[in-house]
Amino acid sequence: MKKTFLCLFIFSNFIYANEYEFNFDDLKEVETKSYEYSGYLKAEHKYQVLNADSSKYPSKNKYDMQSYFSSALLDFKYFKDDFIFTTEFMAYYENIDKQESDSFSLNEAFINYKYNSNHQINLGKKTANWGKGYFFNPIAFIDRKKDPNDPELTKEGFTQINYKYNKVYKSSLQNFSFDISYLKTNEDINEDLYEGNSNILALKAYFLYKDIDIDLAYFYSDEASNKYAFDFSTNLETNFEIHGEFAIDDSDDYSYLLGIKYLTESELTIISEYFYRNNQLSKDSSFWDKKYFINKFTQKEPYDFLYSSIYYKNSLNLQDNSHQNSLGIIYTGFKNFEIDFSISKFFGDETSEFGSKLVDRFSWLKVKYNF
């Protein structure tokens, strides 16, 4: 009986083969594209209520103000043999209390040549993206400073010559890679990395050892202080990650962070990071003080509200106990669109970091179209 059924099954497939026939001539019409592109358009609005106790308040002397922002980003890649040419353009406009400004930047423009699976070279303007932290990255020696208020913001790279070696192993050491970058700084190139005329070498060695990611980094400059750093990340469970970074320079300035990322069964994501630096930055900088503790909680599709998530974020300055609280909702139910609406409030006395800000509280609407 089984043999009869098998024969009937095979015979029926021959009879109806034309319905599932594959025409190999169609392959001639399928060509691999020599390029790809992506990007976004974003519009933002902030309604800000001012802080009458701030020392900056007399410069405005009114209850509130409006701010508008718009930005556009285009990432383009062109492929030719073993070469990849990458460019990333960004245009930005802002209107803060009727004060307008705009800018255009070439975030990246570099050529990648892959000699083989182990060796590759990058030449041009490139973002390094060093570090494991979500809100701070002490190890990011050749990256622009990350903004903890908007840590996923695209950053402009630096012009460099970069060589990368990569090797995969079948042992406890599963992967090893090595990066070395040369950067020149003067008034015409990489002036935001170092103001003077300098030659810089940045080295990073990466190890994947027994499911632990480890980076060792070194920054050499013939004018500035040399820097040393390491970072790590690993999963204690599939839903529980720990990570950390530490960096120090020749003048004994150092900073570090420790953090976790945890995903619960109900799809609540918790990101917590403690950050410390032994010296303060200029008070004109964002997050200039010594110690911070940042927590963010994101719940996916609360109450089965599809394509949405809600989040709460607290940024606490542990030196003066001032803090910023944000509560928001993200909706992605429209194709290629992301809508993010949040409200934020600063707390602290008038001499503290967050309590002394010109803005007391604000609402922030962001609409982003991805392509």
C-alpha positions as a Markdown table, in Angstrom:
| # | Residue | x | y | z |
|---|---|---|---|---|
| 1 | Met | 0.0 | 0.0 | 0.0 |
| 2 | Lys | 2.8 | 2.4 | 0.9 |
| 3 | Lys | 4.6 | 1.7 | -2.4 |
| 4 | Thr | 1.4 | 2.3 | -4.3 |
| 5 | Phe | 0.9 | 5.6 | -2.6 |
| 6 | Leu | 4.5 | 6.6 | -3.3 |
| 7 | Cys | 4.2 | 5.8 | -7.0 |
| 8 | Leu | 1.0 | 7.8 | -7.3 |
| 9 | Phe | 2.6 | 10.8 | -5.5 |
| 10 | Ile | 5.6 | 10.8 | -7.9 |
| 11 | Phe | 3.4 | 10.3 | -11.0 |
| 12 | Ser | 1.1 | 13.2 | -9.9 |
| 13 | Asn | 4.1 | 15.5 | -9.6 |
| 14 | Phe | 5.2 | 14.7 | -13.2 |
| 15 | Ile | 1.6 | 15.4 | -14.4 |
| 16 | Tyr | 1.5 | 18.8 | -12.7 |
| 17 | Ala | 5.1 | 19.7 | -13.1 |
| 18 | Asn | 4.4 | 22.6 | -15.5 |
| 19 | Glu | 2.6 | 24.4 | -12.6 |
| 20 | Tyr | 5.8 | 24.6 | -10.6 |
| 21 | Glu | 8.3 | 24.7 | -13.5 |
| 22 | Phe | 11.4 | 27.0 | -13.0 |
| 23 | Asn | 12.7 | 28.8 | -16.1 |
| 24 | Phe | 16.4 | 29.1 | -15.9 |
| 25 | Asp | 16.3 | 31.8 | -18.6 |
| 26 | Asp | 14.8 | 34.1 | -16.0 |
| 27 | Leu | 18.1 | 34.1 | -14.2 |
| 28 | Lys | 19.6 | 36.1 | -17.0 |
| 29 | Glu | 17.2 | 38.9 | -16.2 |
| 30 | Val | 18.2 | 39.0 | -12.5 |
| 31 | Glu | 21.3 | 41.2 | -12.0 |
| 32 | Thr | 22.9 | 42.0 | -8.7 |
| 33 | Lys | 22.7 | 45.8 | -8.1 |
| 34 | Ser | 26.0 | 47.6 | -8.1 |
| 35 | Tyr | 24.7 | 50.1 | -5.5 |
| 36 | Glu | 22.3 | 50.4 | -2.6 |
| 37 | Tyr | 21.0 | 53.3 | -0.6 |
| 38 | Ser | 19.0 | 54.1 | 2.5 |
| 39 | Gly | 18.2 | 57.1 | 4.7 |
| 40 | Tyr | 15.5 | 59.1 | 6.5 |
| 41 | Leu | 13.7 | 62.3 | 6.6 |
| 42 | Lys | 12.8 | 63.6 | 10.1 |
| 43 | Ala | 10.8 | 66.5 | 11.5 |
| 44 | Glu | 10.7 | 67.5 | 15.2 |
| 45 | His | 8.9 | 70.0 | 17.4 |
| 46 | Lys | 9.6 | 71.0 | 21.0 |
| 47 | Tyr | 7.3 | 73.0 | 23.2 |
| 48 | Gln | 9.4 | 74.3 | 26.1 |
| 49 | Val | 8.3 | 75.8 | 29.4 |
| 50 | Leu | 11.1 | 78.0 | 30.8 |
| 51 | Asn | 12.6 | 77.8 | 34.3 |
| 52 | Ala | 12.2 | 81.1 | 36.1 |
| 53 | Asp | 14.8 | 80.1 | 38.7 |
| 54 | Ser | 17.6 | 79.6 | 36.1 |
| 55 | Ser | 20.3 | 82.2 | 35.9 |
| 56 | Lys | 19.8 | 82.1 | 32.1 |
| 57 | Tyr | 16.1 | 83.1 | 32.4 |
| 58 | Pro | 16.6 | 86.9 | 32.2 |
| 59 | Ser | 17.9 | 86.4 | 28.6 |
| 60 | Lys | 14.4 | 85.2 | 27.6 |
| 61 | Asn | 12.1 | 86.6 | 30.3 |
| 62 | Lys | 9.0 | 84.8 | 29.1 |
| 63 | Tyr | 6.9 | 81.7 | 30.0 |
| 64 | Asp | 7.7 | 79.4 | 27.0 |
| 65 | Met | 9.2 | 79.0 | 23.6 |
| 66 | Gln | 9.0 | 76.9 | 20.5 |
| 67 | Ser | 11.7 | 74.9 | 18.7 |
| 68 | Tyr | 11.6 | 73.2 | 15.3 |
| 69 | Phe | 14.1 | 70.9 | 13.7 |
| 70 | Ser | 14.3 | 69.0 | 10.5 |
| 71 | Ser | 17.0 | 66.6 | 9.1 |
| 72 | Ala | 17.7 | 64.4 | 6.2 |
| 73 | Leu | 20.2 | 61.6 | 5.8 |
| 74 | Leu | 21.2 | 59.6 | 2.8 |
| 75 | Asp | 23.6 | 56.6 | 2.9 |
| 76 | Phe | 24.8 | 55.4 | -0.5 |
| 77 | Lys | 27.1 | 52.4 | -1.3 |
| 78 | Tyr | 28.6 | 51.5 | -4.6 |
| 79 | Phe | 30.1 | 48.1 | -5.2 |
| 80 | Lys | 32.8 | 47.4 | -7.8 |
| 81 | Asp | 34.8 | 44.1 | -7.7 |
| 82 | Asp | 36.5 | 44.0 | -4.3 |
| 83 | Phe | 35.8 | 47.7 | -3.6 |
| 84 | Ile | 33.0 | 49.4 | -1.7 |
| 85 | Phe | 32.5 | 53.2 | -1.9 |
| 86 | Thr | 30.4 | 54.5 | 1.0 |
| 87 | Thr | 29.0 | 58.0 | 1.5 |
| 88 | Glu | 26.7 | 59.4 | 4.0 |
| 89 | Phe | 25.2 | 62.9 | 3.7 |
| 90 | Met | 23.3 | 64.8 | 6.3 |
| 91 | Ala | 21.4 | 68.1 | 6.1 |
| 92 | Tyr | 20.1 | 69.8 | 9.3 |
| 93 | Tyr | 17.9 | 72.8 | 10.0 |
| 94 | Glu | 16.8 | 74.3 | 13.4 |
| 95 | Asn | 14.6 | 77.1 | 14.5 |
| 96 | Ile | 15.1 | 77.7 | 18.3 |
| 97 | Asp | 12.8 | 80.5 | 19.5 |
| 98 | Lys | 12.9 | 82.0 | 16.0 |
| 99 | Gln | 16.7 | 81.9 | 15.8 |
| 100 | Glu | 17.4 | 79.9 | 12.6 |
| 101 | Ser | 20.4 | 78.0 | 11.5 |
| 102 | Asp | 21.2 | 75.2 | 9.0 |
| 103 | Ser | 24.1 | 72.9 | 8.3 |
| 104 | Phe | 25.3 | 70.2 | 5.8 |
| 105 | Ser | 27.8 | 67.5 | 6.7 |
| 106 | Leu | 29.5 | 64.7 | 4.9 |
| 107 | Asn | 29.4 | 62.1 | 7.7 |
| 108 | Glu | 31.2 | 59.4 | 5.8 |
| 109 | Ala | 33.0 | 59.2 | 2.5 |
| 110 | Phe | 35.5 | 56.3 | 2.3 |
| 111 | Ile | 36.6 | 53.4 | 0.1 |
| 112 | Asn | 36.8 | 49.9 | 1.5 |
| 113 | Tyr | 39.1 | 47.4 | -0.2 |
| 114 | Lys | 38.7 | 43.7 | 0.9 |
| 115 | Tyr | 41.9 | 41.9 | -0.1 |
| 116 | Asn | 40.5 | 38.6 | 1.2 |
| 117 | Ser | 38.3 | 37.3 | 4.1 |
| 118 | Asn | 41.1 | 38.3 | 6.6 |
| 119 | His | 42.4 | 41.7 | 5.4 |
| 120 | Gln | 40.7 | 45.0 | 4.4 |
| 121 | Ile | 41.6 | 48.6 | 4.1 |
| 122 | Asn | 39.4 | 51.7 | 4.6 |
| 123 | Leu | 40.5 | 55.1 | 3.3 |
| 124 | Gly | 38.6 | 58.3 | 3.9 |
| 125 | Lys | 36.1 | 59.8 | 6.3 |
| 126 | Lys | 34.7 | 57.0 | 8.5 |
| 127 | Thr | 32.8 | 56.6 | 11.8 |
| 128 | Ala | 34.6 | 54.1 | 14.1 |
| 129 | Asn | 31.7 | 53.3 | 16.6 |
| 130 | Trp | 34.0 | 52.0 | 19.4 |
| 131 | Gly | 32.5 | 51.0 | 22.7 |
| 132 | Lys | 29.8 | 48.8 | 24.3 |
| 133 | Gly | 27.9 | 51.4 | 26.3 |
| 134 | Tyr | 24.5 | 52.7 | 25.3 |
| 135 | Phe | 24.6 | 56.2 | 26.7 |
| 136 | Phe | 28.4 | 56.8 | 27.2 |
| 137 | Asn | 31.5 | 55.4 | 25.5 |
| 138 | Pro | 34.8 | 56.2 | 27.3 |
| 139 | Ile | 36.7 | 53.9 | 24.9 |
| 140 | Ala | 35.5 | 55.9 | 21.8 |
| 141 | Phe | 38.9 | 57.7 | 21.2 |
| 142 | Ile | 38.3 | 58.5 | 17.5 |
| 143 | Asp | 34.5 | 59.1 | 17.6 |
| 144 | Arg | 32.6 | 62.2 | 18.4 |
| 145 | Lys | 31.0 | 62.3 | 21.9 |
| 146 | Lys | 27.7 | 60.5 | 22.2 |
| 147 | Asp | 24.7 | 62.5 | 23.5 |
| 148 | Pro | 23.0 | 60.5 | 26.3 |
| 149 | Asn | 19.7 | 62.3 | 25.5 |
| 150 | Asp | 19.8 | 60.9 | 21.9 |
| 151 | Pro | 22.4 | 58.1 | 21.9 |
| 152 | Glu | 21.4 | 56.7 | 18.5 |
| 153 | Leu | 22.0 | 60.0 | 16.7 |
| 154 | Thr | 24.1 | 59.6 | 13.6 |
| 155 | Lys | 27.6 | 61.1 | 14.1 |
| 156 | Glu | 30.1 | 62.6 | 11.7 |
| 157 | Gly | 33.3 | 60.5 | 11.3 |
| 158 | Phe | 36.9 | 61.5 | 11.0 |
| 159 | Thr | 39.3 | 61.2 | 8.0 |
| 160 | Gln | 41.7 | 58.3 | 8.4 |
| 161 | Ile | 43.6 | 55.4 | 6.9 |
| 162 | Asn | 42.3 | 52.2 | 8.5 |
| 163 | Tyr | 43.6 | 48.6 | 8.3 |
| 164 | Lys | 41.6 | 45.7 | 9.7 |
| 165 | Tyr | 42.6 | 42.1 | 10.2 |
| 166 | Asn | 40.0 | 39.4 | 11.1 |
| 167 | Lys | 40.3 | 35.7 | 11.8 |
| 168 | Val | 37.8 | 33.1 | 12.9 |
| 169 | Tyr | 38.9 | 30.1 | 15.0 |
| 170 | Lys | 37.3 | 26.8 | 16.1 |
| 171 | Ser | 38.4 | 27.0 | 19.7 |
| 172 | Ser | 37.6 | 28.9 | 22.9 |
| 173 | Leu | 38.9 | 32.0 | 21.1 |
| 174 | Gln | 36.2 | 32.1 | 18.4 |
| 175 | Asn | 37.2 | 35.3 | 16.7 |
| 176 | Phe | 40.0 | 37.8 | 16.7 |
| 177 | Ser | 40.3 | 41.2 | 14.8 |
| 178 | Phe | 42.7 | 44.0 | 14.9 |
| 179 | Asp | 42.1 | 47.6 | 13.8 |
| 180 | Ile | 44.8 | 50.3 | 13.3 |
| 181 | Ser | 44.0 | 53.8 | 12.2 |
| 182 | Tyr | 46.2 | 56.8 | 11.3 |
| 183 | Leu | 44.7 | 60.3 | 11.5 |
| 184 | Lys | 46.2 | 63.6 | 10.8 |
| 185 | Thr | 44.9 | 66.7 | 12.6 |
| 186 | Asn | 45.4 | 70.4 | 11.7 |
| 187 | Glu | 43.2 | 73.4 | 10.9 |
| 188 | Asp | 42.0 | 71.8 | 7.6 |
| 189 | Ile | 41.4 | 68.2 | 8.7 |
| 190 | Asn | 40.0 | 66.5 | 11.8 |
| 191 | Glu | 40.2 | 69.8 | 13.7 |
| 192 | Asp | 37.4 | 68.6 | 16.0 |
| 193 | Leu | 39.5 | 65.6 | 17.2 |
| 194 | Tyr | 42.4 | 67.6 | 18.3 |
| 195 | Glu | 42.9 | 71.4 | 17.8 |
| 196 | Gly | 46.7 | 71.3 | 17.1 |
| 197 | Asn | 48.9 | 69.8 | 14.4 |
| 198 | Ser | 49.2 | 66.2 | 15.4 |
| 199 | Asn | 49.7 | 62.7 | 14.1 |
| 200 | Ile | 47.5 | 60.0 | 15.7 |
| 201 | Leu | 47.5 | 56.3 | 15.8 |
| 202 | Ala | 44.5 | 54.4 | 17.2 |
| 203 | Leu | 44.7 | 50.7 | 17.8 |
| 204 | Lys | 41.9 | 48.3 | 18.8 |
| 205 | Ala | 42.1 | 44.5 | 19.3 |
| 206 | Tyr | 38.9 | 42.5 | 19.5 |
| 207 | Phe | 38.5 | 39.0 | 21.0 |
| 208 | Leu | 35.4 | 36.8 | 21.2 |
| 209 | Tyr | 36.4 | 34.4 | 23.9 |
| 210 | Lys | 33.9 | 31.9 | 25.2 |
| 211 | Asp | 31.0 | 34.2 | 24.2 |
| 212 | Ile | 32.7 | 37.2 | 25.9 |
| 213 | Asp | 33.3 | 40.3 | 23.7 |
| 214 | Ile | 36.5 | 42.0 | 24.7 |
| 215 | Asp | 38.2 | 45.1 | 23.2 |
| 216 | Leu | 41.7 | 46.5 | 24.1 |
| 217 | Ala | 42.4 | 50.0 | 22.7 |
| 218 | Tyr | 45.4 | 52.4 | 22.6 |
| 219 | Phe | 45.5 | 56.0 | 21.4 |
| 220 | Tyr | 48.9 | 57.6 | 20.5 |
| 221 | Ser | 49.4 | 61.2 | 19.7 |
| 222 | Asp | 52.7 | 63.1 | 19.2 |
| 223 | Glu | 51.0 | 66.2 | 20.8 |
| 224 | Ala | 48.2 | 65.0 | 23.1 |
| 225 | Ser | 48.2 | 62.5 | 26.0 |
| 226 | Asn | 48.3 | 58.8 | 25.1 |
| 227 | Lys | 45.2 | 56.9 | 26.1 |
| 228 | Tyr | 44.5 | 53.2 | 27.1 |
| 229 | Ala | 41.2 | 51.4 | 27.4 |
| 230 | Phe | 39.3 | 48.1 | 27.4 |
| 231 | Asp | 35.6 | 47.1 | 27.2 |
| 232 | Phe | 33.6 | 43.9 | 27.5 |
| 233 | Ser | 30.1 | 42.5 | 27.0 |
| 234 | Thr | 28.6 | 39.1 | 27.6 |
| 235 | Asn | 25.3 | 37.4 | 28.1 |
| 236 | Leu | 24.8 | 35.8 | 31.4 |
| 237 | Glu | 21.5 | 34.5 | 30.0 |
| 238 | Thr | 20.1 | 34.9 | 26.5 |
| 239 | Asn | 18.0 | 37.8 | 27.8 |
| 240 | Phe | 20.5 | 39.3 | 30.2 |
| 241 | Glu | 23.6 | 41.2 | 29.0 |
| 242 | Ile | 26.3 | 42.9 | 31.1 |
| 243 | His | 28.8 | 45.3 | 29.7 |
| 244 | Gly | 31.5 | 47.8 | 30.8 |
| 245 | Glu | 34.2 | 50.2 | 29.6 |
| 246 | Phe | 37.3 | 51.7 | 31.2 |
| 247 | Ala | 39.7 | 54.4 | 29.8 |
| 248 | Ile | 42.7 | 56.3 | 31.2 |
| 249 | Asp | 45.3 | 58.6 | 29.8 |
| 250 | Asp | 48.9 | 59.6 | 30.7 |
| 251 | Ser | 47.7 | 62.4 | 32.9 |
| 252 | Asp | 45.7 | 59.9 | 35.0 |
| 253 | Asp | 42.3 | 61.2 | 33.8 |
| 254 | Tyr | 40.0 | 58.2 | 33.7 |
| 255 | Ser | 36.4 | 57.2 | 33.2 |
| 256 | Tyr | 34.4 | 54.0 | 33.2 |
| 257 | Leu | 30.9 | 52.6 | 33.0 |
| 258 | Leu | 29.1 | 49.5 | 34.0 |
| 259 | Gly | 25.8 | 48.5 | 32.6 |
| 260 | Ile | 23.1 | 45.9 | 32.0 |
| 261 | Lys | 20.5 | 45.1 | 29.4 |
| 262 | Tyr | 17.6 | 42.8 | 30.5 |
| 263 | Leu | 14.6 | 41.6 | 28.5 |
| 264 | Thr | 11.7 | 40.1 | 30.6 |
| 265 | Glu | 9.2 | 37.5 | 29.4 |
| 266 | Ser | 6.6 | 40.3 | 28.9 |
| 267 | Glu | 9.1 | 42.1 | 26.5 |
| 268 | Leu | 10.0 | 44.8 | 28.9 |
| 269 | Thr | 13.6 | 46.0 | 28.1 |
| 270 | Ile | 15.6 | 47.5 | 30.9 |
| 271 | Ile | 18.9 | 49.3 | 30.2 |
| 272 | Ser | 20.8 | 50.6 | 33.2 |
| 273 | Glu | 24.3 | 52.3 | 33.2 |
| 274 | Tyr | 26.5 | 53.8 | 35.9 |
| 275 | Phe | 29.1 | 56.3 | 34.5 |
| 276 | Tyr | 32.0 | 57.9 | 36.4 |
| 277 | Arg | 34.8 | 60.3 | 35.4 |
| 278 | Asn | 37.4 | 61.6 | 37.8 |
| 279 | Asn | 37.3 | 65.2 | 36.5 |
| 280 | Gln | 34.4 | 67.4 | 35.4 |
| 281 | Leu | 34.1 | 68.8 | 32.0 |
| 282 | Ser | 33.3 | 72.4 | 31.1 |
| 283 | Lys | 29.8 | 73.3 | 32.4 |
| 284 | Asp | 28.9 | 74.4 | 28.9 |
| 285 | Ser | 29.0 | 70.7 | 28.0 |
| 286 | Ser | 26.0 | 68.3 | 28.2 |
| 287 | Phe | 26.4 | 65.8 | 31.1 |
| 288 | Trp | 29.6 | 67.6 | 32.4 |
| 289 | Asp | 29.6 | 66.3 | 36.0 |
| 290 | Lys | 31.4 | 63.2 | 37.5 |
| 291 | Lys | 28.8 | 60.6 | 38.3 |
| 292 | Tyr | 25.6 | 59.6 | 36.5 |
| 293 | Phe | 23.1 | 56.7 | 36.7 |
| 294 | Ile | 20.8 | 56.3 | 33.7 |
| 295 | Asn | 17.9 | 53.9 | 33.5 |
| 296 | Lys | 15.6 | 53.3 | 30.5 |
| 297 | Phe | 12.5 | 51.0 | 30.5 |
| 298 | Thr | 10.8 | 50.1 | 27.2 |
| 299 | Gln | 7.6 | 48.0 | 27.1 |
| 300 | Lys | 6.7 | 46.6 | 23.7 |
| 301 | Glu | 3.1 | 46.6 | 22.6 |
| 302 | Pro | 1.5 | 47.4 | 26.0 |
| 303 | Tyr | -2.0 | 46.1 | 26.5 |
| 304 | Asp | -1.7 | 44.5 | 23.0 |
| 305 | Phe | -1.5 | 47.9 | 21.3 |
| 306 | Leu | 0.2 | 46.8 | 18.1 |
| 307 | Tyr | 3.2 | 48.5 | 16.5 |
| 308 | Ser | 3.8 | 50.6 | 19.7 |
| 309 | Ser | 6.0 | 50.8 | 22.7 |
| 310 | Ile | 6.2 | 53.1 | 25.7 |
| 311 | Tyr | 9.3 | 54.1 | 27.5 |
| 312 | Tyr | 10.4 | 55.8 | 30.7 |
| 313 | Lys | 13.9 | 57.2 | 31.1 |
| 314 | Asn | 15.6 | 58.7 | 34.2 |
| 315 | Ser | 19.0 | 60.5 | 34.0 |
| 316 | Leu | 20.4 | 61.1 | 37.5 |
| 317 | Asn | 23.4 | 63.2 | 38.4 |
| 318 | Leu | 24.7 | 61.5 | 41.5 |
| 319 | Gln | 26.9 | 64.5 | 42.5 |
| 320 | Asp | 24.1 | 66.9 | 43.1 |
| 321 | Asn | 21.0 | 64.6 | 42.9 |
| 322 | Ser | 19.4 | 66.5 | 40.1 |
| 323 | His | 17.7 | 64.5 | 37.3 |
| 324 | Gln | 15.8 | 64.5 | 34.1 |
| 325 | Asn | 12.7 | 62.3 | 33.6 |
| 326 | Ser | 11.1 | 61.4 | 30.3 |
| 327 | Leu | 8.0 | 59.5 | 29.4 |
| 328 | Gly | 7.2 | 58.6 | 25.8 |
| 329 | Ile | 5.4 | 56.5 | 23.3 |
| 330 | Ile | 6.6 | 55.2 | 19.8 |
| 331 | Tyr | 4.2 | 54.1 | 17.1 |
| 332 | Thr | 5.3 | 52.3 | 13.9 |
| 333 | Gly | 2.0 | 51.3 | 12.4 |
| 334 | Phe | 2.4 | 53.3 | 9.2 |
| 335 | Lys | 4.7 | 51.8 | 6.6 |
| 336 | Asn | 8.3 | 53.3 | 6.9 |
| 337 | Phe | 7.1 | 55.8 | 9.5 |
| 338 | Glu | 8.1 | 56.2 | 13.2 |
| 339 | Ile | 6.3 | 58.6 | 15.5 |
| 340 | Asp | 7.9 | 59.4 | 18.8 |
| 341 | Phe | 6.2 | 61.6 | 21.4 |
| 342 | Ser | 7.6 | 62.3 | 24.8 |
| 343 | Ile | 7.3 | 64.7 | 27.7 |
| 344 | Ser | 10.3 | 65.6 | 30.0 |
| 345 | Lys | 10.8 | 67.4 | 33.3 |
| 346 | Phe | 14.0 | 68.5 | 35.0 |
| 347 | Phe | 14.4 | 68.3 | 38.8 |
| 348 | Gly | 17.0 | 69.9 | 41.1 |
| 349 | Asp | 17.8 | 73.0 | 43.0 |
| 350 | Glu | 18.9 | 76.2 | 41.1 |
| 351 | Thr | 22.6 | 75.4 | 41.5 |
| 352 | Ser | 22.4 | 71.8 | 40.2 |
| 353 | Glu | 23.1 | 70.7 | 36.7 |
| 354 | Phe | 19.5 | 69.8 | 35.7 |
| 355 | Gly | 17.8 | 72.3 | 38.0 |
| 356 | Ser | 19.7 | 75.2 | 36.6 |
| 357 | Lys | 18.8 | 74.6 | 33.0 |
| 358 | Leu | 16.9 | 77.3 | 31.1 |
| 359 | Val | 14.1 | 74.8 | 30.2 |
| 360 | Asp | 12.0 | 73.4 | 33.1 |
| 361 | Arg | 9.9 | 70.9 | 31.1 |
| 362 | Phe | 9.1 | 70.2 | 27.4 |
| 363 | Ser | 7.2 | 68.0 | 25.0 |
| 364 | Trp | 9.0 | 66.5 | 22.0 |
| 365 | Leu | 7.4 | 65.2 | 18.9 |
| 366 | Lys | 9.5 | 63.4 | 16.3 |
| 367 | Val | 8.2 | 62.1 | 13.0 |
| 368 | Lys | 10.7 | 60.0 | 11.0 |
| 369 | Tyr | 10.3 | 58.5 | 7.5 |
| 370 | Asn | 12.8 | 55.7 | 6.6 |
| 371 | Phe | 13.6 | 54.7 | 3.1 |
